[in-house]
Amino acid sequence: MRKHALVLLFSCAIGFSSVLQAAPAVVKNLRLWRAPDHTRVVFDVSKKVEHRVIILGNPDRLVVDLSNAIAVGALATKNYEGPFLKGIRIGKPKPNILRIVLDLKKKVNPRSFVLRPNEIYGHRLVFDLYDKKQVSKPIPAPSPAPTKKPYAIVAIDAGHGGEDPGAIGRRGTREKNVTFKVALELKKLVDKDTLLRSSMVRRGDYYISLRKRTAIARREQADLFVSIHADAYPKSKSVSGSSVYALSQRGASSEGARWLADKENAADLIGGVSLRDKDDLLAKVLWDLSMTKTVSESLSLGRFVLDELGRVGRLHRKHVEQAGFAVLKSPDMPSILVETAFLSNPSEEKLLRNRNHQRKIATAIYKGIKRYLKQKPMQFTPSGPIVHIVRSGDSLSEIAVRYRVSMGSIKKANNMKTDTVRIGQKLKIPAS
């Protein structure tokens, strides 16, 4: 009798599980993000959903069929500015199929994927629409080529953006908005300085992978990289103060630094990039860093910036901390990450919303940069032609992109007959 009851209970459990699995996925929200090189379309769904994509022409459109799904609410009442998307329609061609039609302004190369839930969002179905002519079109250079090379070029990276809001304060303040406003204030100060030029890594509210942020800075031939953030510590609203971080090759300098690095590195998972599927470039970069002064220079830059931030408000740490921040892994330039304050602290959240305080933070960062450069005048003074020393992982094409010149011009300047480069080889970089 007991055995029979167990079998019956097990059968009921299987039946109940089948009912749950048969429940349709609910498509309940739509977000659009316009980046310089693509448009991202994000649908929030209640659970993982199977989908099929069909590309049609005359007129151009993208047809997406979702198995066992239903739509809730008005998903097609959005502003479709940009070069790709004209509109979105929803239908049900078959009982178990939800059809979403993306009407297009031109032919596109789509990329679609499903993202698992994280601390901010649930399941998501994502479509990245790229120009048909170039699937991986690079983000355009943020600034026009200057008529005169400055003393130094400063890459200003406003943390997070688009689908990744970053930390969120109790009053709803989003880190991505605060960092962008501080970055704009810093840009104004840098561009007023005749010896400096800014390069804005993110120029609007859209997502950029951590790796692409450093790639943009390198393509701009930046001499310094400053990533701006606003921290949050949900366990305690009393935690406060500014911090500055540099890259560590040997582990974090504290548990707090390790926790923050893990949180910031997770931005790629929120935005839809898996760090696990990348090649070994980052490992090569770290190897190169161990053979250069980049990390020590980053620490030096960080100390000056931290000292200036201490004149504006309270410091969370009185020394520059280190951890494995993915966005700081560049072999070419001193790179720091500035945590302006804690959005989880009500008083600091209020300050971060204030434009005057945003300007004070930007001014502190600018003054720290100037103090650092005064200690290194020869390092950044363009006294002659640029010479690039080939490092592990370099290729001729990557070097050409970095300095914004053609491969042919580099080969001609160095009397090269092939595209092969050797580690330690010195290459003359012609003027662009």
C-alpha positions in Angstrom: 0.0 0.0 0.0 2.8 2.4 0.9 4.7 1.5 -2.3 1.5 2.2 -4.3 1.1 5.6 -2.6 4.7 6.5 -3.4 4.2 5.6 -7.1 1.0 7.6 -7.2 2.7 10.6 -5.6 5.6 10.4 -8.1 3.1 10.3 -11.0 1.3 13.3 -9.7 4.6 15.2 -9.4 5.5 14.4 -13.0 2.0 15.5 -14.1 2.3 18.8 -12.1 5.8 19.4 -13.6 4.4 18.9 -17.1 1.7 21.4 -16.5 4.3 24.0 -15.4 6.5 23.4 -18.4 3.5 23.8 -20.7 2.8 27.3 -19.4 3.6 29.8 -22.1 6.5 32.3 -21.9 5.2 35.8 -21.4 6.7 38.6 -23.5 6.0 41.7 -21.3 8.3 44.6 -22.1 10.4 46.1 -24.8 13.5 48.3 -24.6 15.5 50.0 -27.5 19.1 51.2 -27.2 20.8 53.1 -30.0 24.6 52.7 -30.1 26.8 54.3 -32.8 27.3 51.0 -34.7 24.1 49.1 -34.0 20.6 49.2 -32.5 19.7 46.8 -29.6 16.2 45.5 -29.2 15.4 43.8 -25.8 12.3 41.9 -24.9 11.7 40.9 -21.3 10.3 37.4 -21.1 9.1 35.4 -18.1 11.3 32.4 -18.9 13.7 31.0 -21.4 12.1 30.9 -24.8 12.9 29.1 -28.1 12.9 31.4 -31.1 13.5 31.3 -34.9 14.7 34.3 -37.0 13.7 34.7 -40.7 15.2 37.6 -42.8 12.8 38.8 -45.5 13.0 41.5 -48.2 10.7 43.7 -50.3 10.1 45.2 -47.8 13.0 44.5 -45.5 11.9 42.9 -42.2 13.0 40.5 -39.5 10.4 37.9 -38.5 10.9 36.2 -35.1 8.7 33.2 -34.2 8.6 32.3 -30.5 7.4 28.8 -29.5 4.7 28.6 -26.8 4.7 32.3 -26.0 2.2 35.1 -25.5 2.5 38.9 -25.4 1.2 41.2 -22.7 0.7 44.9 -23.0 1.6 47.3 -25.9 5.1 46.4 -27.1 5.0 48.3 -30.4 4.5 51.9 -29.2 8.1 53.0 -29.1 10.2 55.8 -30.8 12.1 54.2 -33.6 14.8 56.7 -34.3 17.9 55.5 -35.9 18.9 54.0 -39.3 17.6 50.4 -38.9 14.2 50.0 -37.2 10.9 51.3 -38.7 8.5 49.6 -36.4 7.5 46.4 -34.5 4.3 44.3 -35.1 3.0 41.3 -33.1 0.8 38.5 -34.4 -0.1 34.9 -33.8 0.1 32.9 -37.1 -0.4 29.6 -35.3 -1.9 28.7 -31.9 1.4 28.0 -30.2 3.5 30.6 -32.0 4.0 34.3 -31.2 5.3 36.2 -34.2 7.2 39.5 -33.7 7.9 41.4 -36.9 10.7 44.0 -36.9 10.0 46.3 -39.9 13.3 47.7 -41.1 14.5 50.8 -42.9 17.4 49.0 -44.6 18.9 45.5 -44.7 20.6 44.4 -41.5 22.8 41.6 -40.2 21.0 40.5 -37.0 22.5 38.8 -33.9 20.0 37.3 -31.5 20.5 35.6 -28.1 18.8 34.8 -24.9 20.2 36.2 -21.6 19.6 34.5 -18.2 18.3 36.5 -15.2 20.6 38.6 -13.1 20.3 41.0 -10.2 18.5 43.6 -12.3 16.6 41.8 -15.1 14.9 38.5 -15.7 15.1 36.4 -18.9 15.7 38.5 -22.0 15.5 38.0 -25.7 18.0 40.3 -27.4 18.5 41.4 -31.0 21.5 43.5 -32.1 20.9 45.0 -35.6 24.1 45.8 -37.5 24.5 47.3 -41.0 24.3 44.7 -43.7 27.5 46.1 -45.3 29.6 45.4 -42.2 28.7 43.0 -39.5 31.3 44.1 -36.9 31.5 47.7 -37.9 33.7 49.4 -35.3 32.3 52.3 -33.2 33.4 55.5 -34.9 36.2 57.5 -33.4 34.7 59.7 -30.7 36.6 62.8 -31.7 37.8 64.4 -35.0 41.5 64.2 -35.7 43.1 67.3 -34.1 45.1 69.8 -36.3 47.8 69.8 -33.6 48.7 66.9 -31.3 48.1 67.8 -27.7 50.3 67.1 -24.7 48.2 64.2 -23.8 45.0 62.5 -24.8 42.6 61.5 -22.0 40.1 58.7 -22.6 37.1 59.4 -20.4 35.0 56.2 -19.8 31.5 56.7 -18.3 30.7 53.4 -16.6 27.7 51.2 -17.6 25.0 52.4 -20.0 22.0 51.2 -21.9 20.8 47.8 -20.8 23.3 48.0 -17.9 22.2 50.7 -15.4 24.9 50.0 -12.9 24.1 50.7 -9.2 20.7 52.2 -8.3 20.2 54.5 -5.4 17.2 54.6 -3.0 15.8 57.6 -4.9 16.1 55.7 -8.2 19.4 57.4 -9.3 21.1 55.3 -11.9 24.9 55.0 -11.9 25.0 55.1 -15.7 23.4 58.6 -15.7 25.7 60.0 -12.9 28.8 58.7 -14.5 27.9 60.2 -17.9 27.2 63.6 -16.4 30.5 63.6 -14.5 32.3 62.5 -17.6 30.8 65.4 -19.6 32.0 67.8 -16.9 35.5 66.3 -17.1 35.4 66.5 -20.9 34.7 70.3 -20.7 37.7 70.8 -18.4 40.1 68.7 -20.4 39.1 70.3 -23.7 39.6 73.8 -22.3 43.2 72.9 -21.6 45.3 73.6 -24.7 47.7 70.8 -23.7 45.0 68.1 -23.5 42.3 66.5 -25.6 39.5 64.3 -24.4 38.2 61.1 -26.0 34.7 60.1 -24.7 34.4 56.4 -24.8 30.6 56.3 -24.3 28.8 59.2 -26.0 25.2 58.3 -25.1 23.0 55.9 -23.2 24.0 52.5 -24.8 25.9 49.4 -23.7 29.6 48.9 -24.6 31.5 45.8 -23.6 34.4 46.2 -21.2 36.9 45.0 -23.8 35.6 47.4 -26.5 36.0 50.4 -24.1 39.7 49.9 -23.9 39.8 49.2 -27.7 38.2 52.6 -28.3 40.7 54.3 -26.1 43.6 52.6 -27.8 42.3 53.5 -31.3 42.2 57.1 -30.2 45.9 56.7 -29.1 44.9 57.8 -25.6 47.7 58.4 -23.1 45.5 58.0 -20.1 42.3 56.0 -19.3 39.9 57.2 -16.6 36.8 55.0 -15.9 34.1 56.8 -13.8 31.7 54.9 -11.5 29.4 55.4 -8.5 29.5 52.5 -6.1 26.7 50.9 -4.0 26.9 48.6 -1.0 23.4 47.2 -0.3 24.3 45.7 3.1 24.8 49.1 4.7 23.7 52.6 3.7 26.3 54.2 6.0 29.2 53.2 3.8 30.5 56.3 2.0 33.5 58.1 0.3 35.4 58.1 -2.9 37.9 55.5 -4.0 40.4 55.0 -6.8 41.5 51.6 -8.2 44.2 50.3 -10.5 44.8 46.9 -12.0 46.3 44.1 -10.0 48.1 41.2 -11.5 48.4 39.2 -8.3 45.0 39.4 -6.7 43.0 42.1 -5.0 44.5 44.4 -2.3 41.4 43.8 -0.1 38.1 41.9 0.0 36.3 45.1 -0.8 38.4 45.6 -3.9 37.8 42.0 -5.0 34.1 42.3 -4.5 33.9 45.5 -6.5 36.0 44.1 -9.3 33.7 41.1 -9.6 30.7 43.4 -9.6 32.0 45.7 -12.3 33.3 42.8 -14.4 29.8 41.3 -14.3 28.6 44.3 -16.4 29.5 42.3 -19.5 27.1 39.5 -18.4 24.4 42.0 -17.8 24.9 43.6 -21.2 25.2 40.3 -23.0 28.9 39.4 -23.3 30.4 36.2 -21.9 34.0 36.7 -20.8 34.6 33.0 -21.0 34.3 32.8 -24.8 37.1 35.3 -25.5 40.5 34.4 -26.8 43.6 34.7 -24.8 44.3 38.4 -25.6 43.6 39.4 -22.0 46.0 36.9 -20.7 48.6 38.2 -23.2 47.9 41.7 -22.1 48.5 40.8 -18.4 51.8 39.2 -19.4 52.8 42.4 -21.2 51.8 44.5 -18.2 54.2 42.5 -16.0 57.0 43.6 -18.4 56.2 47.3 -18.4 55.6 50.2 -16.0 51.9 50.6 -16.9 50.6 49.3 -13.5 53.0 51.4 -11.5 52.1 54.5 -13.6 48.5 53.7 -13.0 49.1 53.7 -9.3 51.0 57.0 -9.6 48.1 58.6 -11.5 45.6 57.2 -9.0 47.4 58.7 -6.0 47.2 62.2 -7.5 43.5 61.8 -8.3 42.7 60.3 -4.9 44.5 63.2 -3.2 42.4 65.7 -5.1 39.1 63.8 -4.4 40.0 64.0 -0.7 39.8 67.8 -0.9 36.2 67.5 -2.3 34.8 65.1 0.2 35.3 62.0 2.3 37.6 59.1 1.1 36.4 55.6 1.4 40.0 54.4 1.2 43.1 56.6 1.7 45.2 54.6 -0.7 44.8 53.4 -4.3 43.4 49.9 -4.2 44.0 47.2 -6.8 42.0 44.3 -8.3 41.4 42.5 -11.6 39.2 45.1 -13.3 38.7 44.0 -16.9 38.2 47.6 -18.1 41.7 48.5 -16.9 43.6 45.7 -18.7 45.3 47.8 -21.4 49.1 47.6 -22.0 49.4 51.0 -23.6 48.3 53.5 -21.1 48.0 54.2 -17.3 44.4 53.3 -16.4 42.4 54.0 -13.3 38.8 53.4 -12.1 37.3 56.2 -10.0 34.4 55.4 -7.6 33.0 58.9 -7.1 30.8 58.0 -4.1 28.2 55.5 -2.8 24.7 55.6 -4.4 23.5 53.3 -1.5 24.3 56.2 0.9 21.3 58.6 0.9 23.4 61.8 1.5 25.9 60.9 -1.2 23.2 59.9 -3.6 21.7 63.4 -3.1 25.2 65.0 -3.8 25.7 62.8 -6.9 22.4 64.2 -8.3 23.7 67.8 -7.9 25.4 69.3 -10.9 27.6 71.5 -8.8 29.0 68.5 -7.0 29.4 66.6 -10.3 31.5 69.5 -11.4 33.6 69.4 -8.2 34.3 65.7 -8.7 35.3 66.3 -12.4 37.6 69.1 -11.3 39.3 66.9 -8.8 39.9 64.2 -11.4 41.2 66.9 -13.8 43.6 68.4 -11.2 44.9 64.9 -10.4 45.6 64.3 -14.1 47.5 67.6 -14.4 49.6 66.9 -11.4 50.5 63.4 -12.7 51.4 64.8 -16.2 53.7 67.4 -14.6 55.8 64.6 -13.2 56.0 62.9 -16.6 56.6 65.6 -19.2 58.9 63.7 -21.5 56.7 60.6 -21.6 53.9 62.5 -23.4 55.7 65.1 -25.4 55.6 64.2 -29.2 59.2 65.0 -30.0 59.5 62.9 -33.1 58.0 60.1 -35.1 56.1 57.4 -33.3 57.9 54.1 -32.9 55.9 51.0 -31.9 57.7 48.0 -30.2 55.9 44.8 -31.1 54.7 42.9 -28.1 53.2 39.4 -27.6 49.8 39.3 -29.2 50.3 42.2 -31.7 49.5 41.8 -35.3 50.1 44.2 -38.2 46.4 44.8 -38.7 45.8 45.5 -34.9 48.7 47.9 -34.9 47.3 49.7 -37.9 43.9 50.1 -36.3 45.5 51.3 -33.0 47.3 54.2 -34.8 44.6 54.8 -37.4 46.9 54.2 -40.4 46.8 51.6 -43.2 48.8 48.4 -43.1 50.3 49.4 -46.4 51.7 52.6 -45.1 53.4 50.8 -42.1 54.9 48.2 -44.5 56.2 51.0 -46.7 57.7 53.0 -43.9 59.5 49.9 -42.6 60.4 48.2 -45.9 58.3 45.2 -45.0 57.6 42.6 -47.7 55.1 40.5 -45.6 52.5 41.2 -42.9 54.4 39.2 -40.3 55.8 41.1 -37.3 58.2 39.8 -34.6 58.2 40.4 -30.8 60.6 43.2 -30.0 60.6 44.6 -33.6 60.6 48.4 -33.8 58.1 49.8 -36.3 58.0 53.4 -37.5 54.4 54.6 -37.5 53.8 57.1 -40.4 51.6 60.1 -39.9 47.9 59.4 -40.4 
